[in-house]
């Protein structure tokens, strides 16, 4: 999908999610579940879509769509912990080249991880999206996913 078309789709999805959240959601977990469902079924290049949340210094799976996920991610390893520790979005074009990558499903080829913050700007977890294609994520995904996770706050 070209970048302009992808950005246009994300803009429509952002508005759809925002409307659903404003109309119905009164907690962050419902919002995360809604984000996962909308993105997973509307973005063709998504293979696994979900959230990992910090729970007593552990990073554990929360709402997600796709194949079975790892429940706990080993501390300070993998792409999700890189997003937590840096506080920045991490885009990996080929997960096999990422040091310490955690392979919950061997079909995953590329990944994007976006930190999720609470109202006090503290990182509470990450949005993690995997694709079966190499190089599936770019600056358009980064920009829009960063905007979408602000709806959780």
Buried (B, 14 or more C-beta within 10 A) or exposed (E): EEEEEBBEBBEEBBEEBBEBBEEEBEEBEBBBBBBBBBBBEBBEBBBBBBBBBBEEEEBBBBBBBBEEBBEEBEEEBBBBBBBBEEEEBBBBBEBEEBEEBBEBBEEBBBBBBBBBBEEEEEBBBBBBBBBBBEEBBEEBBBEBBBBBBEBBE
